[in-house]
């Protein structure tokens, strides 16, 4: 269990029970014995980190909950799919929510006061349903001048559901004053 949590600290007890094919109670007992905090405590510990404040986004502009951020390098967010995000007929999430999570995470990872998306290439790998948790990971792949290439991969459990490649431009603050 500890090995799985090292790879993905945002796995819930239910996720671990399914992966390890044991009961949730077994997971809770083992987690207690190993002194591993429960999911909410792990997320709160990471969320209270002052390094999680992106320079490029103001409060409320992030789609999903930021759980890790290294400005100038990478970031992680979690989006829990609610009924309001889904199509009523199928209960699949509307694509713009997955895109918005990935795009806001890509922008948040940039080490600049102002960053804008220039180009986005996205691929939806499978439908995501109501109640699922989408874990998005952004990684800055390259930087040339004020241009950043950011790759975002979104997972539900261990399955990739979305991949996006974003060309993000850091905009000089002076340009915003014009």
Backbone bond lengths (Angstrom), bond angles and torsions (degrees), N, CA, C in turn:
res aa  C-N    CA-C-N  psi(-1)  N-CA   C-N-CA  omega(-1)  CA-C   N-CA-C  phi
1 X - - - 1.447 - - 1.524 110.07 -
2 X 1.322 117.22 -44.86 1.465 120.39 -178.82 1.521 110.86 -59.88
3 X 1.318 117.01 -37.21 1.468 121.38 179.35 1.526 110.93 -62.98
4 X 1.334 117.19 -42.18 1.460 120.86 178.60 1.528 110.48 -64.82
5 X 1.337 116.66 -40.51 1.462 120.14 -179.27 1.523 112.02 -71.18
6 X 1.322 117.93 -26.72 1.463 120.20 174.06 1.524 110.15 -65.25
7 X 1.329 115.90 -40.60 1.467 120.78 179.51 1.521 111.70 -73.33
8 X 1.323 116.96 -37.91 1.464 121.43 -179.08 1.527 108.87 -144.28
9 X 1.336 118.09 91.32 1.468 121.18 -177.25 1.526 114.03 -67.42
10 X 1.325 117.79 -3.85 1.451 121.21 -176.34 1.522 112.90 -101.83
11 X 1.325 116.71 16.76 1.460 120.23 174.56 1.525 108.97 -75.35
12 X 1.312 116.60 134.97 1.468 121.24 177.16 1.521 109.28 -83.85
13 X 1.341 116.20 169.45 1.459 120.51 175.98 1.528 110.23 -59.14
14 X 1.327 116.06 -37.99 1.464 120.46 179.53 1.533 111.03 -64.67
15 X 1.338 115.66 -41.41 1.466 120.02 177.89 1.518 110.60 -61.29
16 X 1.340 116.08 -46.38 1.472 120.60 -179.20 1.526 111.30 -64.01
17 X 1.326 116.70 -40.25 1.467 120.17 178.90 1.522 110.72 -61.05
18 X 1.332 115.86 -40.79 1.461 119.83 179.42 1.525 110.95 -68.62
19 X 1.330 117.36 -44.23 1.462 121.30 -179.22 1.522 111.24 -62.41
20 X 1.344 116.00 -44.66 1.467 120.94 -175.25 1.525 113.09 -90.13
21 X 1.333 116.70 -2.87 1.460 122.69 178.27 1.536 111.86 56.43
22 X 1.347 114.95 49.12 1.465 122.24 175.89 1.520 107.62 -133.96
23 X 1.331 116.17 175.37 1.460 119.63 179.97 1.527 110.74 -77.80
24 X 1.312 115.07 158.61 1.466 120.63 177.25 1.521 109.56 -62.76
25 X 1.339 117.37 -37.02 1.461 120.55 178.97 1.533 110.97 -61.70
26 X 1.315 117.46 -39.04 1.473 121.08 176.90 1.524 110.38 -61.40
27 X 1.326 115.98 -43.30 1.466 120.53 178.35 1.520 110.04 -60.88
28 X 1.334 116.90 -45.77 1.471 120.40 -178.45 1.522 111.47 -63.36
29 X 1.317 117.18 -41.76 1.469 120.32 178.36 1.530 111.04 -64.70
30 X 1.326 116.69 -44.54 1.469 120.43 179.13 1.518 111.18 -64.68
31 X 1.322 116.15 -41.03 1.467 120.33 179.71 1.527 110.21 -63.20
32 X 1.346 116.64 -39.64 1.459 121.33 177.75 1.528 110.52 -64.02
33 X 1.321 116.90 -44.50 1.473 121.88 179.57 1.526 111.75 -63.22
34 X 1.328 116.09 -37.77 1.462 120.82 -179.41 1.533 112.53 -85.22
35 X 1.348 115.83 0.39 1.475 121.86 -179.28 1.534 112.66 57.82
36 X 1.331 115.01 40.20 1.458 121.62 176.41 1.526 107.14 -96.70
37 X 1.335 118.18 122.91 1.468 119.36 -178.96 1.524 111.60 -65.69
38 X 1.339 115.27 158.97 1.455 118.28 178.69 1.527 110.62 -72.79
39 X 1.311 115.47 167.83 1.461 123.05 -172.67 1.527 112.29 -50.01
40 X 1.330 118.16 -52.00 1.463 121.19 -176.16 1.524 111.36 -59.33
41 X 1.328 117.17 -41.25 1.468 120.59 179.09 1.525 110.97 -65.67
42 X 1.347 117.26 -39.76 1.472 120.00 178.80 1.523 110.20 -63.45
43 X 1.331 117.45 -42.97 1.457 121.30 -179.71 1.525 110.59 -67.39
44 X 1.339 117.70 -43.88 1.465 120.76 179.88 1.517 112.01 -62.90
45 X 1.318 117.59 -38.33 1.456 121.18 178.54 1.515 110.19 -60.38
46 X 1.312 116.25 -44.27 1.461 120.32 179.34 1.533 109.99 -70.52
47 X 1.333 117.62 -40.72 1.462 121.46 -176.42 1.526 112.69 -67.05
48 X 1.332 118.48 -28.29 1.459 121.64 179.86 1.518 112.33 -77.33
49 X 1.318 116.04 -6.26 1.458 121.16 179.69 1.528 109.07 -66.84
50 X 1.359 118.12 121.55 1.467 119.43 -178.53 1.523 113.48 -63.72
51 X 1.322 117.92 -16.35 1.454 121.12 177.77 1.519 112.92 -71.57
52 X 1.337 117.62 -3.10 1.459 121.47 -177.81 1.525 113.36 -87.33
53 X 1.306 117.58 7.28 1.456 119.81 -179.71 1.526 108.76 -91.76
54 X 1.332 116.57 109.21 1.464 118.44 179.07 1.524 110.65 -71.80
55 X 1.312 115.64 143.85 1.460 120.23 177.92 1.518 110.87 -75.23
56 X 1.325 117.57 -28.00 1.459 122.14 -170.97 1.522 114.62 -87.60
57 X 1.326 118.23 -16.46 1.466 120.63 -176.32 1.520 110.79 -121.71
58 X 1.320 116.04 144.63 1.459 121.76 174.70 1.525 108.69 -92.13
59 X 1.312 116.45 169.74 1.457 120.99 179.73 1.516 112.41 -54.70
60 X 1.306 116.71 135.89 1.454 121.56 178.18 1.517 115.19 85.21
61 X 1.327 118.20 -7.02 1.467 120.22 -179.39 1.524 112.75 -87.45
62 X 1.314 117.08 -15.52 1.465 121.41 179.40 1.519 108.83 -77.88
63 X 1.316 117.38 130.60 1.464 121.69 175.43 1.519 106.81 -97.16
64 X 1.327 116.30 120.09 1.460 121.58 -172.43 1.520 108.87 96.86
65 X 1.309 116.00 170.72 1.458 121.77 -179.98 1.521 109.21 -98.30
66 X 1.327 116.22 119.26 1.463 121.49 177.86 1.527 108.10 -69.31
67 X 1.323 116.66 124.54 1.464 119.63 178.70 1.522 112.43 -116.71
68 X 1.317 117.23 -15.06 1.460 120.32 176.04 1.526 107.43 -157.55
69 X 1.331 115.50 140.63 1.453 119.70 178.30 1.519 109.49 -154.28
70 X 1.309 115.34 126.36 1.455 122.42 169.19 1.525 105.05 -119.48
71 X 1.346 114.77 95.73 1.461 119.80 -176.96 1.523 109.05 -55.23
72 X 1.328 115.49 131.60 1.457 121.12 -178.16 1.514 113.34 90.17
73 X 1.344 117.15 0.83 1.465 119.63 -176.41 1.539 112.94 -139.58
74 X 1.351 116.77 -65.55 1.464 119.20 -172.11 1.529 110.72 -160.09
75 X 1.320 115.71 172.74 1.454 121.35 177.80 1.513 111.73 -164.43
76 X 1.337 115.50 161.97 1.466 121.78 179.17 1.521 108.04 -137.68
77 X 1.329 115.99 137.82 1.460 120.81 173.37 1.524 109.62 -137.94
78 X 1.327 114.26 157.84 1.466 121.02 178.27 1.526 108.16 -123.07
79 X 1.321 115.42 134.74 1.460 122.00 177.17 1.525 107.67 -124.51
80 X 1.332 116.35 118.84 1.460 120.46 175.88 1.524 107.60 -92.42
81 X 1.312 116.20 123.67 1.462 121.56 -175.77 1.528 109.65 -76.20
82 X 1.331 115.42 121.19 1.460 122.27 179.38 1.533 109.50 -106.01
83 X 1.333 117.66 163.25 1.466 119.85 179.84 1.525 113.66 -56.85
84 X 1.347 117.31 -31.99 1.465 120.78 -179.43 1.528 112.01 -65.49
85 X 1.328 117.58 -22.02 1.468 121.98 -178.28 1.519 112.61 -88.20
86 X 1.317 116.84 -7.57 1.461 119.52 -171.47 1.523 112.63 -106.27
87 X 1.316 113.67 161.68 1.462 121.27 172.32 1.522 107.45 -75.71
88 X 1.319 117.68 131.34 1.466 120.39 -175.03 1.528 112.36 -63.47
89 X 1.309 117.31 -31.87 1.464 121.11 -176.85 1.530 112.46 -72.23
90 X 1.346 117.48 -38.40 1.465 120.50 -172.36 1.527 114.37 -114.06
91 X 1.350 116.97 -17.33 1.459 122.81 -173.63 1.527 112.90 65.76
92 X 1.335 117.34 17.82 1.466 122.43 172.87 1.527 108.48 -86.45
93 X 1.329 115.95 144.66 1.459 120.33 178.46 1.529 109.31 -65.58
94 X 1.322 116.23 142.77 1.457 120.84 174.45 1.529 107.38 -73.81
95 X 1.304 116.24 137.29 1.462 122.32 -171.87 1.510 115.23 -57.50
96 X 1.329 117.77 -30.40 1.458 118.88 -177.06 1.525 112.37 -65.63
97 X 1.329 117.99 -22.59 1.470 120.02 177.01 1.534 110.59 -71.09
98 X 1.326 117.05 -43.41 1.472 120.07 177.03 1.520 110.46 -64.47
99 X 1.330 116.18 -41.39 1.461 120.24 178.24 1.527 110.19 -62.86
100 X 1.326 117.47 -45.32 1.464 121.26 -177.71 1.525 111.60 -63.60
101 X 1.328 116.95 -39.52 1.467 119.84 176.73 1.521 109.99 -60.61
102 X 1.325 116.34 -49.81 1.468 121.31 -177.67 1.529 111.30 -65.42
103 X 1.325 117.28 -44.22 1.461 121.30 -177.94 1.530 111.33 -64.92
104 X 1.331 117.13 -45.72 1.468 118.99 -179.19 1.523 110.55 -66.06
105 X 1.320 118.31 -33.79 1.465 121.48 177.05 1.528 110.75 -68.48
106 X 1.329 116.78 -40.90 1.473 120.69 177.88 1.524 110.55 -61.99
107 X 1.319 117.14 -43.38 1.463 121.47 179.31 1.525 110.61 -66.88
108 X 1.334 117.12 -40.92 1.465 121.37 -178.88 1.527 112.22 -62.44
109 X 1.321 117.48 -29.56 1.457 121.24 -177.44 1.529 113.07 -73.92
110 X 1.327 117.47 -15.67 1.466 121.50 -175.86 1.529 110.49 -76.31
111 X 1.325 115.74 136.82 1.464 121.88 179.49 1.532 108.74 -90.23
112 X 1.335 115.56 77.80 1.464 122.16 179.99 1.519 108.17 -158.61
113 X 1.322 116.75 161.38 1.464 120.56 176.97 1.522 110.79 -75.77
114 X 1.336 116.37 -36.56 1.459 121.27 -178.97 1.523 108.26 -130.73
115 X 1.331 116.55 128.53 1.463 121.40 177.78 1.521 108.54 -139.39
116 X 1.323 115.12 137.55 1.460 121.38 -178.02 1.522 110.39 -130.10
117 X 1.316 115.51 146.82 1.452 120.90 178.01 1.522 109.15 -79.01
118 X 1.338 116.49 127.46 1.455 121.56 177.55 1.513 111.79 -98.57
119 X 1.328 116.06 -47.80 1.467 121.54 -178.79 1.524 108.06 -138.56
120 X 1.320 115.98 142.17 1.461 120.91 175.41 1.522 109.06 -134.73
121 X 1.312 115.69 129.00 1.468 121.68 171.97 1.516 106.37 -117.43
122 X 1.322 116.22 118.10 1.457 119.34 -174.71 1.521 111.12 -126.25
123 X 1.325 113.59 154.47 1.455 120.36 178.13 1.525 108.45 -140.94
124 X 1.326 115.63 122.52 1.458 121.44 177.17 1.522 107.05 -92.91
125 X 1.332 116.91 119.76 1.460 121.24 -172.21 1.521 114.17 -90.09
126 X 1.326 116.91 -35.26 1.460 120.51 176.21 1.521 109.31 -159.60
127 X 1.340 118.06 155.14 1.461 120.20 179.22 1.534 111.12 -64.84
128 X 1.317 115.77 144.72 1.459 122.47 176.60 1.517 107.10 -111.16
129 X 1.333 116.59 134.76 1.457 120.45 -174.12 1.526 112.41 -105.86
130 X 1.302 114.67 163.96 1.456 122.91 179.46 1.535 110.14 -55.39
131 X 1.326 116.11 134.64 1.462 121.67 178.83 1.517 114.24 94.68
132 X 1.335 117.83 -17.54 1.458 119.69 179.72 1.526 109.72 -75.88
133 X 1.339 115.65 153.13 1.457 121.94 177.28 1.525 108.24 -106.93
134 X 1.330 116.29 125.79 1.454 122.14 -178.89 1.526 108.25 -102.49
135 X 1.313 115.59 118.78 1.464 122.39 178.04 1.523 107.70 -100.83
136 X 1.333 116.49 114.52 1.467 121.42 -179.37 1.525 109.24 -105.91
137 X 1.334 115.82 135.72 1.461 121.94 177.30 1.516 108.64 -122.60
138 X 1.330 115.34 125.40 1.466 121.02 178.01 1.520 108.75 -107.49
139 X 1.328 115.49 141.67 1.458 121.24 178.08 1.524 108.18 -140.27
140 X 1.329 115.67 124.65 1.464 119.26 176.14 1.525 107.14 -74.74
141 X 1.319 115.70 116.04 1.466 121.12 -176.34 1.525 112.03 -85.94
142 X 1.345 117.13 -34.93 1.459 119.63 179.82 1.520 109.76 -158.84
143 X 1.345 113.85 160.73 1.466 121.20 177.55 1.517 107.85 -141.61
144 X 1.336 115.42 128.34 1.463 121.82 174.99 1.518 107.29 -133.82
145 X 1.309 115.99 108.13 1.460 120.04 -177.00 1.511 110.25 63.69
146 X 1.328 116.28 -121.21 1.463 120.25 179.20 1.533 112.71 -98.92
147 X 1.344 116.81 13.05 1.463 121.31 -177.89 1.529 109.91 -107.53
148 X 1.321 115.34 131.32 1.457 121.93 179.69 1.525 108.91 -121.18
149 X 1.314 117.33 134.66 1.464 121.66 172.06 1.520 106.47 -101.72
150 X 1.327 116.43 118.25 1.461 121.73 -176.47 1.525 108.98 -120.32
151 X 1.326 115.60 129.84 1.470 120.50 175.95 1.522 108.18 -105.99
152 X 1.330 115.47 131.34 1.465 121.20 177.07 1.518 107.83 -120.93
153 X 1.321 115.18 127.74 1.459 121.89 176.28 1.517 107.97 -119.47
154 X 1.326 116.31 126.89 1.465 121.72 -179.11 1.520 109.52 -111.05
155 X 1.336 115.30 135.16 1.456 122.64 -178.36 1.524 111.36 -123.22
156 X 1.309 115.60 150.83 1.456 122.62 161.94 1.517 103.60 -118.28
157 X 1.332 114.59 114.51 1.461 122.13 -170.65 1.523 107.71 56.78
158 X 1.310 119.44 -120.25 1.470 119.90 -177.94 1.530 112.41 -105.68
159 X 1.332 116.42 15.52 1.467 120.84 -176.71 1.525 111.11 -109.27
160 X 1.326 116.43 128.28 1.464 120.88 177.85 1.531 108.96 -72.68
161 X 1.351 115.63 129.07 1.464 120.18 -179.63 1.523 112.23 -115.59
162 X 1.341 117.02 -16.37 1.460 120.95 -176.11 1.525 108.48 -158.09
163 X 1.340 115.38 139.12 1.463 120.42 172.95 1.524 106.97 -133.86
164 X 1.323 115.64 132.83 1.456 120.22 178.50 1.517 111.11 -134.87
165 X 1.318 115.49 141.26 1.469 121.67 173.72 1.515 106.05 -119.71
166 X 1.321 115.18 122.07 1.462 121.64 -173.43 1.518 110.14 -119.77
167 X 1.330 115.75 133.38 1.455 121.30 170.60 1.527 104.82 -98.77
168 X 1.325 115.17 112.72 1.457 121.57 -176.02 1.529 108.47 -109.78
169 X 1.321 115.89 134.77 1.459 121.72 178.55 1.522 109.72 -105.68
170 X 1.322 116.63 127.06 1.456 121.20 170.62 1.528 105.93 -82.84
171 X 1.319 116.69 124.43 1.456 121.79 -175.80 1.527 108.10 -103.01
172 X 1.329 116.46 133.52 1.463 120.33 177.43 1.523 108.86 -62.66
173 X 1.328 116.22 138.18 1.456 120.70 -179.52 1.517 112.63 -57.92
174 X 1.332 116.67 -33.41 1.460 121.15 179.63 1.516 111.48 -60.63
175 X 1.333 117.50 -34.00 1.466 122.06 -179.81 1.533 110.71 -64.42
176 X 1.319 116.27 -29.49 1.458 121.02 -179.33 1.538 111.01 -72.67
177 X 1.306 117.66 -22.61 1.461 121.12 -177.47 1.514 113.34 -80.58
178 X 1.329 117.75 -13.30 1.469 121.13 -177.23 1.502 113.03 -73.57
